[in-house]
Amino acid sequence: MLKHDLDLIYKENLETDIVRRLAEIKNLDFRKAMDVYYKSRLSEQIYAGEYGIENLDYKYLAEDLVENEPELFETVKGSETQNL
């Protein structure tokens, strides 16, 4: 297996862990947490490999996303309210 392949698998696992953590701490279902994550700057940074951010702990990254991109969660809460 090539290093590039291993890096891709590592990033996929990291992203899954981040999404699960977001769902847990923000009480969202997995799909909504995934939507939030993939709309975030964090997902773009991990994808691009910027700043070595993909080497940080997934719990830290999820909490950082919650703290630094709260507007993403306001959108999710608004859509939940509209569906009721």
Secondary structure, 3 states (H helix, E strand, C coil): CCHHHHHHHHHHHHHHHHHHHHHHHHCCCHHHHHHHHHCCHHHHHHHHCHHHHHHCCHHHHHHHHHHHCCHHHHHHHHHHHHHC
